[in-house]
Every structure is written in structure tokens, then in C-alpha cells.
Amino acid sequence: MGTGIGAAGDYYRLRLTHLDTVDGPDFEWREDILYRRPETQTPAEAELFRVEAVALIDEEDVTPLGAFETSEDAYEALAAACDDLAELTRSEFEERYFPAEV
């Protein structure tokens, strides 16, 4: 967070990140080809969807807005946050979504 007056959309962008917490290998090596993806099914409890706000001035400044177990919940939260991003000022957006600094 920083100082500045204006629309929240002038300072932040939102993104949805899909995390896979399965500890299995990403690739399976074979001698006849360089690599191929393993044919395993990912259990639903190993997935997590995060909605995050990214500061335009510094891409490393990422604030998680929420974590969700289903993509439907994550996209619903993303849509609500996008509406707020378009309507709120920067300070109103930060007050609503960012945790208070101690």
C-alpha cells in the first residue's frame, strides 16, 4: 500500500491463481521421448484457487484477497472484486480488502 488519490483501478489489477498442492512429479521421463505429463488424476482437495490484488507500480506487491476450494467460488469472488475495483477509490478498496497493518 502507498499514498495516492484516485480510482482503485489506476493502482491495482486482480488475478486468479490456481494452485495444485499434489506432491507428485510434474513430468514423467521416458527414454523414447524427452518427457510427458503423468496420467494421474488430481484429487479435488489438492486444488486451491486464490484471488489476488497486484500493485501496478510493483508486480512483486501482491495481496491475497481470498482462497477458495472451487473455481466457481473463486470466479464469483473475482467478479465482485472487479466490480469494486471499478467503482471504489484506492483508499476505499484498500480499506475493504487489505488487512489492517499492525
Buried (B, 14 or more C-beta within 10 A) or exposed (E): EEEEEEBBBEBBEBEBEEEEEEEEEEEEEEEEEEEEEEEEEEEEEEBBBBBBBBBEEEEEEBBEBBBBEEEEBBBEBBEEBBEBBEEBBBBEBBEEBBEEEE
